[in-house]
């Protein structure tokens, strides 16, 4: 009985992540959660990395050189893509949650994701250009 | 397109806070990125640069506000995902309290780190 209940809970929990044969609305919802979880992991990683500042220049400055390497810059671009997708999709979720633009959700989502794509390319050029 | 908003009742207080912090984050993250990365040489400051940056009390205030806002937004998101497990009312209260403690500890850590850096200036 307990195992059945746990299994049912797990199915319900995983429901939001299963986008197979689902509409674009579910894709948008899942995308928001997946990027949100990624950004949460990044937030705490970032805070851990910043603890090196407590060790002064001897600890921090060698990391700065590493952070300017192409691999780190590529990770920065992925991070920026996550922000843009989550942020712009979040604006859509907020608007529709408050009752605005519910009938044009699909075009709103497509348009905002297009902006996220263009924004990522532009920011990527800026990151590697700096 | 499935309209998920029509499947939900009126927005909850937690949902409204998440939306509000989300809007705030657009401004605070943009400020953080511009001041900490885009105008910094090489995209990231060395220790002397960070220390110099933190000499301005307005900057410290804005960075702490950013930390409080991003932590609240992130943990409200975790709460939302955990509540989808179909928790009992008691478990929901426990989760909310635990996340509040995590949030307080996160902000306290940020304040300690800022204080530690400014002490080395």
gemmi code that builds the backbone of each chain (N, CA, C; Angstrom):
import gemmi

chains = {
    "A": [
        ("UNK", (0.844, -1.218, 0.000), (0.000, 0.000, 0.000), (0.871, 1.257, 0.000)),
        ("UNK", (1.840, 1.234, 0.927), (2.754, 2.390, 1.037), (3.561, 2.544, -0.240)),
        ("UNK", (3.971, 1.398, -0.820), (4.762, 1.433, -2.054), (3.921, 1.996, -3.193)),
        ("UNK", (2.638, 1.592, -3.229), (1.723, 2.091, -4.272), (1.572, 3.603, -4.173)),
        ("UNK", (1.428, 4.073, -2.921), (1.255, 5.506, -2.666), (2.494, 6.273, -3.121)),
        ("UNK", (3.680, 5.710, -2.766), (4.941, 6.353, -3.159), (5.060, 6.412, -4.677)),
        ("UNK", (4.690, 5.292, -5.323), (4.774, 5.216, -6.776), (3.838, 6.245, -7.426)),
        ("UNK", (2.636, 6.365, -6.855), (1.665, 7.336, -7.370), (2.196, 8.760, -7.210)),
        ("UNK", (2.823, 9.027, -6.064), (3.399, 10.357, -5.816), (4.510, 10.659, -6.809)),
        ("UNK", (5.360, 9.667, -7.030), (6.482, 9.858, -7.951), (5.968, 10.152, -9.351)),
        ("UNK", (4.905, 9.408, -9.742), (4.322, 9.645, -11.079), (3.804, 11.069, -11.177)),
        ("UNK", (3.113, 11.501, -10.103), (2.543, 12.852, -10.108), (3.664, 13.896, -10.125)),
        ("UNK", (4.737, 13.608, -9.379), (5.862, 14.534, -9.311), (6.533, 14.675, -10.672)),
        ("UNK", (6.679, 13.530, -11.337), (7.396, 13.526, -12.611), (6.516, 14.000, -13.767)),
        ("UNK", (5.206, 14.151, -13.504), (4.263, 14.510, -14.567), (4.663, 15.790, -15.305)),
        ("UNK", (5.107, 16.780, -14.533), (5.436, 18.075, -15.158), (6.651, 17.978, -16.068)),
        ("UNK", (7.509, 16.952, -15.794), (8.742, 16.824, -16.589), (8.522, 15.996, -17.850)),
        ("UNK", (7.374, 15.328, -17.933), (7.111, 14.463, -19.079), (6.345, 15.255, -20.151)),
        ("UNK", (7.060, 15.670, -21.181), (6.433, 16.520, -22.207), (6.014, 15.724, -23.456)),
        ("UNK", (6.149, 14.397, -23.357), (5.778, 13.574, -24.527), (4.288, 13.733, -24.828)),
        ("UNK", (3.987, 13.943, -26.094), (2.615, 14.103, -26.591), (1.854, 15.215, -25.847)),
        ("UNK", (2.574, 16.236, -25.398), (1.920, 17.353, -24.702), (1.998, 18.598, -25.573)),
        ("UNK", (1.140, 19.551, -25.301), (1.095, 20.780, -26.083), (2.242, 21.716, -25.761)),
        ("UNK", (2.275, 22.830, -26.486), (3.359, 23.786, -26.293), (3.322, 24.408, -24.889)),
        ("UNK", (2.118, 24.510, -24.318), (1.979, 25.071, -22.971), (2.751, 24.263, -21.947)),
        ("UNK", (2.690, 22.939, -22.103), (3.398, 22.058, -21.170), (4.909, 22.161, -21.380)),
        ("UNK", (5.304, 22.317, -22.653), (6.733, 22.505, -22.963), (7.239, 23.789, -22.291)),
        ("UNK", (6.425, 24.836, -22.386), (6.808, 26.125, -21.795), (6.927, 26.000, -20.273)),
        ("UNK", (5.972, 25.308, -19.672), (5.941, 25.109, -18.216), (7.170, 24.315, -17.761)),
        ("UNK", (7.454, 23.226, -18.486), (8.594, 22.362, -18.147), (9.920, 23.098, -18.349)),
        ("UNK", (9.992, 23.856, -19.450), (11.199, 24.631, -19.740), (11.487, 25.614, -18.604)),
        ("UNK", (10.418, 26.213, -18.082), (10.581, 27.164, -16.982), (11.130, 26.483, -15.730)),
        ("UNK", (10.623, 25.290, -15.457), (11.081, 24.559, -14.266), (12.509, 24.053, -14.438)),
        ("UNK", (12.807, 23.498, -15.618), (14.150, 22.941, -15.856), (15.200, 24.055, -15.765)),
        ("UNK", (14.925, 25.200, -16.416), (15.884, 26.318, -16.345), (15.963, 26.858, -14.914)),
        ("UNK", (14.830, 26.841, -14.219), (14.806, 27.304, -12.826), (15.685, 26.435, -11.941)),
        ("UNK", (15.590, 25.121, -12.113), (16.417, 24.196, -11.313), (17.905, 24.411, -11.655)),
        ("UNK", (18.196, 24.575, -12.933), (19.576, 24.827, -13.361), (20.123, 26.104, -12.738)),
        ("UNK", (19.292, 27.152, -12.731), (19.738, 28.437, -12.170), (19.900, 28.364, -10.653)),
        ("UNK", (19.062, 27.541, -10.000), (19.189, 27.346, -8.553), (20.528, 26.682, -8.230)),
        ("UNK", (20.873, 25.649, -9.000), (22.157, 24.959, -8.802), (23.306, 25.958, -9.022)),
        ("UNK", (23.173, 26.765, -10.089), (24.211, 27.763, -10.380), (24.345, 28.761, -9.221)),
        ("UNK", (23.206, 29.229, -8.693), (23.222, 30.231, -7.609), (24.088, 29.752, -6.447)),
        ("UNK", (23.862, 28.495, -6.012), (24.613, 27.998, -4.855), (26.070, 27.689, -5.215)),
        ("UNK", (26.317, 27.250, -6.458), (27.706, 27.050, -6.909), (28.444, 28.389, -6.901)),
        ("UNK", (27.756, 29.423, -7.394), (28.316, 30.770, -7.466), (28.674, 31.265, -6.059)),
        ("UNK", (27.771, 31.024, -5.105), (28.019, 31.462, -3.733), (29.202, 30.717, -3.118)),
        ("UNK", (29.336, 29.439, -3.450), (30.474, 28.652, -2.951), (31.776, 29.200, -3.546)),
        ("UNK", (31.764, 29.468, -4.872), (32.962, 29.994, -5.543), (33.358, 31.344, -4.943)),
        ("UNK", (32.346, 32.180, -4.652), (32.630, 33.507, -4.086), (33.292, 33.436, -2.710)),
        ("UNK", (33.177, 32.273, -2.040), (33.806, 32.135, -0.714), (35.328, 32.279, -0.820)),
        ("UNK", (35.864, 32.082, -2.035), (37.313, 32.253, -2.235), (37.745, 33.694, -1.972)),
        ("UNK", (36.785, 34.629, -2.115), (37.096, 36.035, -1.850), (37.489, 36.252, -0.386)),
        ("UNK", (36.963, 35.386, 0.494), (37.286, 35.512, 1.916), (38.768, 35.212, 2.166)),
        ("UNK", (39.382, 34.494, 1.228), (40.805, 34.147, 1.365), (41.742, 35.210, 0.809)),
        ("UNK", (41.162, 36.324, 0.347), (41.993, 37.418, -0.154), (42.495, 37.196, -1.577)),
        ("UNK", (43.372, 38.096, -2.044), (43.857, 38.021, -3.437), (44.597, 36.729, -3.769)),
        ("UNK", (45.259, 36.136, -2.798), (46.002, 34.890, -3.062), (45.077, 33.765, -3.507)),
        ("UNK", (43.858, 33.781, -2.991), (42.911, 32.727, -3.375), (42.079, 33.131, -4.592)),
        ("UNK", (41.681, 34.411, -4.636), (40.739, 34.848, -5.668), (41.397, 35.067, -7.035)),
        ("UNK", (42.526, 35.758, -7.047), (43.109, 36.171, -8.331), (43.493, 35.011, -9.273)),
        ("UNK", (44.013, 33.883, -8.768), (44.266, 32.769, -9.696), (42.973, 32.258, -10.352)),
        ("UNK", (41.857, 32.320, -9.584), (40.572, 31.884, -10.146), (40.111, 32.815, -11.268)),
        ("UNK", (40.423, 34.123, -11.118), (40.021, 35.102, -12.140), (40.598, 34.719, -13.508)),
        ("UNK", (41.871, 34.284, -13.511), (42.484, 33.868, -14.780), (41.765, 32.671, -15.384)),
        ("UNK", (41.358, 31.746, -14.503), (40.628, 30.557, -14.965), (39.252, 30.960, -15.522)),
        ("UNK", (38.603, 31.910, -14.837), (37.257, 32.352, -15.242), (37.269, 33.068, -16.589)),
        ("UNK", (38.457, 33.535, -17.004), (38.553, 34.229, -18.301), (38.904, 33.263, -19.433)),
        ("UNK", (38.990, 31.950, -19.114), (39.330, 30.956, -20.140), (38.116, 30.699, -21.035)),
        ("UNK", (38.345, 30.268, -22.291), (37.231, 30.046, -23.224), (36.164, 29.080, -22.703)),
        ("UNK", (36.584, 28.056, -21.936), (35.613, 27.085, -21.409), (34.643, 27.777, -20.453)),
        ("UNK", (35.183, 28.609, -19.551), (34.332, 29.331, -18.604), (33.431, 30.331, -19.329)),
        ("UNK", (33.976, 30.963, -20.372), (33.169, 31.939, -21.121), (32.010, 31.227, -21.818)),
        ("UNK", (32.271, 30.009, -22.325), (31.196, 29.227, -22.971), (30.123, 28.869, -21.941)),
        ("UNK", (30.559, 28.523, -20.718), (29.593, 28.218, -19.649), (28.777, 29.464, -19.293)),
        ("UNK", (29.443, 30.636, -19.348), (28.745, 31.904, -19.091), (27.629, 32.129, -20.108)),
        ("UNK", (27.912, 31.780, -21.367), (26.902, 31.971, -22.426), (25.715, 31.035, -22.180)),
        ("UNK", (25.990, 29.800, -21.744), (24.899, 28.857, -21.418), (24.058, 29.426, -20.269)),
        ("UNK", (24.765, 30.008, -19.288), (24.084, 30.620, -18.137), (23.189, 31.776, -18.591)),
        ("UNK", (23.715, 32.610, -19.468), (22.939, 33.749, -19.981), (21.703, 33.239, -20.728)),
        ("UNK", (21.873, 32.160, -21.502), (20.728, 31.565, -22.216), (19.672, 31.120, -21.206)),
        ("UNK", (20.111, 30.499, -20.106), (19.192, 30.055, -19.048), (18.430, 31.222, -18.451)),
        ("UNK", (19.145, 32.321, -18.167), (18.495, 33.525, -17.615), (17.452, 34.067, -18.570)),
        ("UNK", (17.854, 34.194, -19.847), (16.936, 34.797, -20.818), (15.690, 33.932, -20.999)),
        ("UNK", (15.888, 32.617, -21.125), (14.739, 31.716, -21.304), (13.829, 31.776, -20.075)),
        ("UNK", (14.433, 31.640, -18.893), (13.648, 31.621, -17.646), (12.985, 32.983, -17.387)),
        ("UNK", (13.743, 34.041, -17.599), (13.218, 35.381, -17.340), (12.083, 35.758, -18.281)),
        ("UNK", (12.306, 35.549, -19.574), (11.278, 35.931, -20.552), (10.050, 35.025, -20.434)),
        ("UNK", (10.293, 33.725, -20.236), (9.170, 32.799, -20.036), (8.430, 33.143, -18.738)),
        ("UNK", (9.197, 33.588, -17.743), (8.604, 33.986, -16.468), (7.683, 35.187, -16.630)),
        ("UNK", (8.064, 36.111, -17.514), (7.206, 37.278, -17.778), (5.874, 36.793, -18.368)),
        ("UNK", (5.968, 35.818, -19.295), (4.744, 35.253, -19.896), (3.877, 34.571, -18.830)),
        ("UNK", (4.526, 33.785, -17.941), (3.786, 33.080, -16.883), (3.083, 34.095, -15.972)),
        ("UNK", (3.804, 35.180, -15.628), (3.234, 36.207, -14.749), (2.037, 36.884, -15.417)),
        ("UNK", (2.228, 37.261, -16.684), (1.145, 37.951, -17.404), (-0.096, 37.063, -17.504)),
        ("UNK", (0.107, 35.816, -17.944), (-1.051, 34.930, -18.127), (-1.655, 34.530, -16.781)),
        ("UNK", (-0.788, 34.385, -15.756), (-1.278, 34.059, -14.417), (-2.167, 35.154, -13.854)),
        ("UNK", (-1.896, 36.394, -14.295), (-2.714, 37.528, -13.836), (-3.878, 37.795, -14.791)),
        ("UNK", (-3.990, 36.932, -15.809), (-5.141, 37.025, -16.724), (-4.891, 37.836, -17.985)),
        ("UNK", (-3.638, 38.247, -18.225), (-3.339, 39.026, -19.436), (-2.785, 38.119, -20.532)),
        ("UNK", (-3.275, 38.304, -21.736), (-2.732, 37.601, -22.901), (-2.899, 36.095, -22.886)),
        ("UNK", (-3.914, 35.597, -22.166), (-4.094, 34.137, -22.088), (-4.431, 33.534, -23.453)),
        ("UNK", (-5.070, 34.315, -24.316), (-5.452, 33.779, -25.637), (-4.300, 33.805, -26.640)),
        ("UNK", (-3.268, 34.583, -26.330), (-2.140, 34.638, -27.268), (-0.869, 34.054, -26.650)),
        ("UNK", (-1.073, 33.072, -25.736), (0.076, 32.454, -25.038), (1.084, 31.849, -25.987)),
        ("UNK", (0.557, 31.165, -27.035), (1.437, 30.442, -27.948), (2.363, 31.418, -28.686)),
        ("UNK", (1.765, 32.459, -29.270), (2.584, 33.420, -30.017), (3.510, 34.192, -29.073)),
        ("UNK", (3.013, 34.454, -27.867), (3.825, 35.150, -26.858), (5.053, 34.302, -26.513)),
        ("UNK", (4.840, 33.004, -26.301), (5.940, 32.092, -25.950), (6.954, 32.018, -27.092)),
        ("UNK", (6.443, 31.825, -28.319), (7.341, 31.709, -29.479), (8.142, 33.002, -29.647)),
        ("UNK", (7.460, 34.140, -29.544), (8.120, 35.442, -29.716), (9.192, 35.674, -28.661)),
        ("UNK", (8.859, 35.359, -27.401), (9.809, 35.589, -26.312), (11.015, 34.656, -26.411)),
        ("UNK", (10.763, 33.417, -26.851), (11.886, 32.475, -26.999), (12.795, 32.879, -28.162)),
        ("UNK", (12.178, 33.517, -29.166), (12.959, 34.042, -30.292), (13.877, 35.167, -29.788)),
        ("UNK", (13.317, 36.024, -28.943), (14.114, 37.110, -28.346), (15.235, 36.516, -27.486)),
        ("UNK", (14.921, 35.431, -26.736), (15.941, 34.773, -25.894), (17.079, 34.241, -26.771)),
        ("UNK", (16.717, 33.661, -27.921), (17.729, 33.119, -28.836), (18.630, 34.213, -29.388)),
        ("UNK", (17.992, 35.304, -29.843), (18.766, 36.432, -30.395), (19.630, 37.058, -29.292)),
        ("UNK", (19.028, 37.216, -28.115), (19.745, 37.798, -26.976), (20.966, 36.969, -26.594)),
        ("UNK", (20.821, 35.648, -26.637), (21.943, 34.764, -26.288), (23.101, 34.954, -27.276)),
        ("UNK", (22.756, 35.057, -28.564), (23.796, 35.238, -29.589), (24.511, 36.571, -29.366)),
        ("UNK", (23.721, 37.636, -29.147), (24.301, 38.980, -28.949), (25.193, 38.995, -27.700)),
        ("UNK", (24.668, 38.429, -26.606), (25.448, 38.415, -25.353), (26.687, 37.532, -25.504)),
        ("UNK", (26.549, 36.451, -26.256), (27.693, 35.567, -26.502), (28.817, 36.305, -27.209)),
        ("UNK", (28.429, 37.118, -28.194), (29.426, 37.923, -28.920), (30.080, 38.914, -27.950)),
        ("UNK", (29.243, 39.511, -27.067), (29.779, 40.478, -26.096), (30.734, 39.798, -25.109)),
        ("UNK", (30.350, 38.600, -24.642), (31.179, 37.873, -23.659), (32.530, 37.511, -24.268)),
        ("UNK", (32.525, 36.943, -25.477), (33.785, 36.540, -26.095), (34.559, 37.755, -26.612)),
        ("UNK", (33.808, 38.825, -26.916), (34.460, 40.049, -27.393), (35.197, 40.782, -26.295)),
        ("UNK", (34.737, 40.579, -25.040), (35.373, 41.301, -23.924), (36.674, 40.617, -23.529)),
    ],
    "B": [
        ("UNK", (-2.585, 25.303, -27.754), (-1.724, 25.408, -26.571), (-2.560, 25.205, -25.302)),
        ("UNK", (-2.075, 24.366, -24.411), (-2.789, 24.146, -23.160), (-2.703, 25.408, -22.307)),
        ("UNK", (-3.804, 25.840, -21.806), (-3.782, 27.028, -20.970), (-3.725, 26.615, -19.505)),
        ("UNK", (-2.485, 26.530, -18.987), (-2.304, 26.068, -17.606), (-2.881, 27.055, -16.598)),
        ("UNK", (-2.876, 28.347, -16.974), (-3.360, 29.348, -16.024), (-4.846, 29.140, -15.726)),
        ("UNK", (-5.589, 28.582, -16.724), (-7.022, 28.388, -16.505), (-7.310, 27.161, -15.645)),
        ("UNK", (-6.268, 26.321, -15.434), (-6.447, 25.130, -14.607), (-6.226, 25.465, -13.130)),
        ("UNK", (-5.728, 26.672, -12.867), (-5.378, 27.021, -11.489), (-6.437, 27.947, -10.896)),
        ("UNK", (-6.569, 27.913, -9.561), (-7.425, 28.911, -8.917), (-6.713, 30.257, -8.906)),
        ("UNK", (-7.267, 31.212, -8.192), (-6.635, 32.548, -8.124), (-5.205, 32.426, -7.605)),
        ("UNK", (-4.289, 33.319, -8.077), (-2.898, 33.243, -7.636), (-2.769, 33.267, -6.114)),
        ("UNK", (-1.891, 32.416, -5.596), (-1.666, 32.383, -4.144), (-0.684, 33.491, -3.762)),
        ("UNK", (-0.574, 33.748, -2.466), (0.364, 34.776, -1.996), (1.786, 34.412, -2.408)),
        ("UNK", (2.135, 33.107, -2.268), (3.492, 32.665, -2.632), (3.742, 32.900, -4.117)),
        ("UNK", (2.739, 32.622, -4.950), (2.879, 32.821, -6.403), (3.097, 34.309, -6.702)),
        ("UNK", (2.331, 35.167, -6.024), (2.465, 36.613, -6.247), (3.846, 37.112, -5.815)),
        ("UNK", (4.366, 36.559, -4.701), (5.710, 36.932, -4.253), (6.758, 36.479, -5.261)),
        ("UNK", (6.539, 35.284, -5.818), (7.506, 34.786, -6.794), (7.497, 35.658, -8.051)),
        ("UNK", (6.288, 36.076, -8.454), (6.182, 36.956, -9.619), (6.840, 38.308, -9.329)),
        ("UNK", (6.585, 38.840, -8.152), (7.126, 40.150, -7.754), (8.662, 40.112, -7.682)),
        ("UNK", (9.200, 39.050, -7.050), (10.665, 38.928, -6.967), (11.258, 38.689, -8.358)),
        ("UNK", (10.497, 37.991, -9.203), (10.951, 37.744, -10.581), (11.096, 39.049, -11.349)),
        ("UNK", (10.109, 39.925, -11.203), (10.164, 41.234, -11.874), (11.335, 42.044, -11.309)),
        ("UNK", (11.490, 42.002, -9.983), (12.603, 42.715, -9.347), (13.950, 42.200, -9.838)),
        ("UNK", (14.019, 40.893, -10.061), (15.274, 40.279, -10.505), (15.701, 40.751, -11.888)),
        ("UNK", (14.716, 41.051, -12.734), (15.060, 41.521, -14.085), (15.926, 42.781, -13.965)),
        ("UNK", (15.511, 43.676, -13.075), (16.246, 44.934, -12.879), (17.564, 44.672, -12.138)),
        ("UNK", (17.484, 43.916, -11.025), (18.674, 43.703, -10.183), (19.744, 42.870, -10.886)),
        ("UNK", (19.311, 41.857, -11.657), (20.287, 41.027, -12.380), (20.964, 41.844, -13.483)),
        ("UNK", (20.164, 42.672, -14.162), (20.736, 43.525, -15.214), (21.785, 44.466, -14.619)),
        ("UNK", (21.455, 45.049, -13.452), (22.399, 45.946, -12.762), (23.658, 45.195, -12.348)),
        ("UNK", (23.469, 44.000, -11.764), (24.584, 43.164, -11.299), (25.509, 42.807, -12.469)),
        ("UNK", (24.905, 42.399, -13.580), (25.698, 41.989, -14.744), (26.482, 43.166, -15.316)),
        ("UNK", (25.807, 44.316, -15.401), (26.474, 45.493, -15.988), (27.633, 45.947, -15.116)),
        ("UNK", (27.357, 46.079, -13.801), (28.382, 46.631, -12.916), (29.478, 45.623, -12.579)),
        ("UNK", (29.115, 44.352, -12.411), (30.109, 43.354, -11.984), (30.868, 42.728, -13.154)),
        ("UNK", (30.219, 42.678, -14.311), (30.859, 41.939, -15.409), (31.095, 42.749, -16.690)),
        ("UNK", (30.044, 43.425, -17.188), (30.207, 44.060, -18.496), (31.129, 45.276, -18.479)),
        ("UNK", (31.157, 46.025, -17.352), (32.067, 47.179, -17.344), (33.413, 46.821, -16.694)),
        ("UNK", (33.485, 45.597, -16.120), (34.753, 45.163, -15.505), (35.698, 44.654, -16.597)),
        ("UNK", (36.966, 45.016, -16.467), (37.937, 44.600, -17.474), (38.067, 43.072, -17.480)),
        ("UNK", (37.932, 42.467, -18.663), (38.020, 41.010, -18.771), (36.784, 40.293, -18.258)),
        ("UNK", (35.726, 41.043, -17.930), (34.456, 40.436, -17.531), (34.364, 40.003, -16.077)),
        ("UNK", (35.466, 40.084, -15.360), (35.447, 39.706, -13.930), (36.528, 40.494, -13.193)),
        ("UNK", (36.198, 40.949, -11.997), (37.145, 41.779, -11.234), (38.140, 40.916, -10.458)),
        ("UNK", (39.388, 41.408, -10.355), (40.332, 40.743, -9.454), (40.009, 41.213, -8.033)),
        ("UNK", (40.747, 40.717, -7.034), (40.398, 41.021, -5.639), (40.411, 42.522, -5.361)),
        ("UNK", (41.429, 43.210, -5.877), (41.532, 44.660, -5.645), (40.312, 45.368, -6.246)),
        ("UNK", (39.873, 44.890, -7.416), (38.705, 45.466, -8.090), (37.425, 45.238, -7.291)),
        ("UNK", (37.273, 44.028, -6.747), (36.077, 43.697, -5.944), (36.063, 44.564, -4.689)),
        ("UNK", (37.226, 44.658, -4.027), (37.324, 45.442, -2.795), (36.994, 46.910, -3.064)),
        ("UNK", (37.518, 47.433, -4.180), (37.272, 48.815, -4.557), (35.778, 49.034, -4.835)),
        ("UNK", (35.182, 48.070, -5.513), (33.754, 48.129, -5.868), (32.884, 48.161, -4.607)),
        ("UNK", (33.296, 47.364, -3.605), (32.485, 47.265, -2.384), (32.692, 48.431, -1.413)),
        ("UNK", (33.545, 49.378, -1.793), (33.734, 50.570, -0.939), (32.483, 51.447, -0.956)),
        ("UNK", (31.711, 51.322, -2.033), (30.497, 52.134, -2.172), (29.342, 51.461, -1.417)),
        ("UNK", (28.798, 52.106, -0.362), (27.729, 51.465, 0.421), (26.450, 51.190, -0.387)),
        ("UNK", (26.196, 52.017, -1.413), (25.002, 51.789, -2.254), (25.146, 50.469, -3.010)),
        ("UNK", (26.376, 50.200, -3.457), (26.667, 48.950, -4.168), (26.415, 47.754, -3.239)),
        ("UNK", (26.908, 47.852, -1.999), (26.727, 46.766, -1.016), (25.244, 46.532, -0.785)),
        ("UNK", (24.501, 47.630, -0.636), (23.048, 47.535, -0.397), (22.339, 46.859, -1.579)),
        ("UNK", (22.710, 47.270, -2.801), (22.088, 46.706, -4.003), (22.430, 45.224, -4.163)),
        ("UNK", (23.689, 44.857, -3.863), (24.099, 43.453, -3.986), (23.363, 42.582, -2.954)),
        ("UNK", (23.187, 43.116, -1.745), (22.462, 42.353, -0.722), (20.978, 42.236, -1.070)),
        ("UNK", (20.427, 43.307, -1.628), (19.025, 43.269, -2.070), (18.862, 42.226, -3.177)),
        ("UNK", (19.866, 42.174, -4.053), (19.877, 41.188, -5.142), (19.897, 39.772, -4.560)),
        ("UNK", (20.748, 39.568, -3.535), (20.859, 38.239, -2.919), (19.543, 37.825, -2.250)),
        ("UNK", (18.929, 38.758, -1.515), (17.657, 38.458, -0.838), (16.595, 38.101, -1.885)),
        ("UNK", (16.524, 38.897, -2.957), (15.493, 38.703, -3.987), (15.695, 37.387, -4.728)),
        ("UNK", (16.933, 37.101, -5.131), (17.192, 35.879, -5.907), (16.990, 34.634, -5.034)),
        ("UNK", (17.372, 34.734, -3.744), (17.190, 33.598, -2.833), (15.698, 33.326, -2.618)),
        ("UNK", (14.938, 34.400, -2.378), (13.490, 34.240, -2.165), (12.841, 33.623, -3.405)),
        ("UNK", (13.199, 34.143, -4.577), (12.614, 33.648, -5.835), (12.957, 32.164, -6.049)),
        ("UNK", (14.221, 31.822, -5.816), (14.670, 30.438, -6.040), (14.000, 29.473, -5.063)),
        ("UNK", (13.958, 29.857, -3.786), (13.401, 28.936, -2.791), (11.876, 28.818, -2.905)),
        ("UNK", (11.219, 29.884, -3.373), (9.774, 29.776, -3.631), (9.529, 28.796, -4.788)),
        ("UNK", (10.465, 28.772, -5.727), (10.377, 27.822, -6.842), (10.551, 26.394, -6.355)),
        ("UNK", (11.510, 26.183, -5.449), (11.731, 24.844, -4.868), (10.479, 24.415, -4.107)),
        ("UNK", (9.907, 25.352, -3.352), (8.688, 25.080, -2.569), (7.556, 24.626, -3.500)),
        ("UNK", (7.441, 25.322, -4.606), (6.390, 24.992, -5.571), (6.574, 23.567, -6.127)),
        ("UNK", (7.827, 23.218, -6.442), (8.110, 21.871, -6.974), (7.826, 20.812, -5.897)),
        ("UNK", (8.245, 21.095, -4.663), (8.033, 20.127, -3.571), (6.543, 19.965, -3.256)),
        ("UNK", (5.796, 21.056, -3.340), (4.357, 20.977, -3.068), (3.639, 20.121, -4.115)),
        ("UNK", (4.231, 20.030, -5.301), (3.655, 19.188, -6.355), (3.715, 17.703, -6.007)),
        ("UNK", (4.481, 17.371, -4.958), (4.539, 15.975, -4.505), (3.222, 15.542, -3.871)),
        ("UNK", (2.368, 16.506, -3.618), (1.097, 16.200, -2.970), (1.293, 15.972, -1.478)),
        ("UNK", (1.998, 16.917, -0.839), (2.324, 16.781, 0.583), (1.104, 17.035, 1.465)),
        ("UNK", (1.170, 16.506, 2.670), (0.127, 16.795, 3.655), (0.317, 18.238, 4.129)),
        ("UNK", (-0.704, 18.792, 4.769), (-0.619, 20.181, 5.254), (0.554, 20.341, 6.216)),
        ("UNK", (0.769, 19.314, 7.048), (1.853, 19.356, 8.034), (3.212, 19.354, 7.330)),
        ("UNK", (3.326, 18.491, 6.308), (4.594, 18.414, 5.568), (4.859, 19.722, 4.817)),
        ("UNK", (3.782, 20.331, 4.304), (3.939, 21.623, 3.598), (4.476, 22.694, 4.547)),
        ("UNK", (3.971, 22.682, 5.778), (4.451, 23.650, 6.774), (5.923, 23.410, 7.078)),
        ("UNK", (6.292, 22.121, 7.228), (7.687, 21.771, 7.530), (8.602, 22.231, 6.388)),
        ("UNK", (8.171, 21.966, 5.143), (8.958, 22.365, 3.969), (9.119, 23.884, 3.946)),
        ("UNK", (8.033, 24.606, 4.167), (8.084, 26.078, 4.146), (9.060, 26.602, 5.191)),
        ("UNK", (8.995, 26.016, 6.395), (9.884, 26.464, 7.480), (11.336, 26.137, 7.169)),
        ("UNK", (11.568, 24.926, 6.639), (12.940, 24.509, 6.308), (13.531, 25.436, 5.234)),
        ("UNK", (12.717, 25.772, 4.242), (13.205, 26.648, 3.173), (13.458, 28.069, 3.689)),
        ("UNK", (12.649, 28.492, 4.661), (12.865, 29.809, 5.266), (14.226, 29.832, 5.973)),
        ("UNK", (14.541, 28.735, 6.670), (15.840, 28.633, 7.367), (16.977, 28.665, 6.335)),
        ("UNK", (16.818, 27.898, 5.232), (17.837, 27.875, 4.167), (18.030, 29.291, 3.618)),
        ("UNK", (16.921, 29.993, 3.410), (16.981, 31.360, 2.882), (17.707, 32.296, 3.826)),
        ("UNK", (17.393, 32.201, 5.117), (18.040, 33.070, 6.112), (19.544, 32.781, 6.164)),
        ("UNK", (19.895, 31.482, 6.135), (21.312, 31.094, 6.171), (22.046, 31.599, 4.932)),
        ("UNK", (21.385, 31.530, 3.778), (22.004, 31.984, 2.522), (22.310, 33.478, 2.586)),
        ("UNK", (21.327, 34.255, 3.039), (21.514, 35.710, 3.122), (22.563, 36.044, 4.193)),
        ("UNK", (22.532, 35.305, 5.312), (23.522, 35.534, 6.377), (24.929, 35.258, 5.837)),
        ("UNK", (25.072, 34.210, 5.039), (26.371, 33.875, 4.432), (26.838, 35.018, 3.519)),
        ("UNK", (25.918, 35.549, 2.723), (26.243, 36.659, 1.824), (26.706, 37.881, 2.596)),
        ("UNK", (26.021, 38.145, 3.718), (26.382, 39.308, 4.541), (27.749, 39.095, 5.179)),
        ("UNK", (27.991, 37.863, 5.655), (29.297, 37.543, 6.267), (30.419, 37.702, 5.237)),
        ("UNK", (30.172, 37.215, 4.031), (31.194, 37.285, 2.975), (31.508, 38.737, 2.617)),
        ("UNK", (30.456, 39.535, 2.477), (30.652, 40.957, 2.148), (31.450, 41.645, 3.260)),
        ("UNK", (31.077, 41.360, 4.509), (31.767, 41.948, 5.656), (33.227, 41.528, 5.666)),
        ("UNK", (33.491, 40.225, 5.404), (34.858, 39.701, 5.414), (35.710, 40.380, 4.355)),
        ("UNK", (35.130, 40.595, 3.169), (35.887, 41.235, 2.077), (36.197, 42.688, 2.440)),
        ("UNK", (35.184, 43.388, 2.957), (35.392, 44.811, 3.260), (36.408, 44.995, 4.404)),
        ("UNK", (36.530, 43.972, 5.284), (37.525, 44.053, 6.366), (38.953, 43.966, 5.845)),
        ("UNK", (39.108, 43.413, 4.617), (40.457, 43.248, 4.068), (40.906, 44.444, 3.236)),
        ("UNK", (39.977, 45.428, 3.100), (40.311, 46.605, 2.274), (41.335, 47.466, 2.988)),
    ],
}
model = gemmi.Model(1)
for chain_id, residues in chains.items():
    chain = gemmi.Chain(chain_id)
    for i, (resn, *xyz) in enumerate(residues, 1):
        res = gemmi.Residue()
        res.name, res.seqid = resn, gemmi.SeqId(i, " ")
        for name, pos in zip(("N", "CA", "C"), xyz):
            atom = gemmi.Atom()
            atom.name, atom.element = name, gemmi.Element(name[0])
            atom.pos, atom.b_iso = gemmi.Position(*pos), 0.0
            res.add_atom(atom)
        chain.add_residue(res)
    model.add_chain(chain)
structure = gemmi.Structure()
structure.add_model(model)
structure.setup_entities()
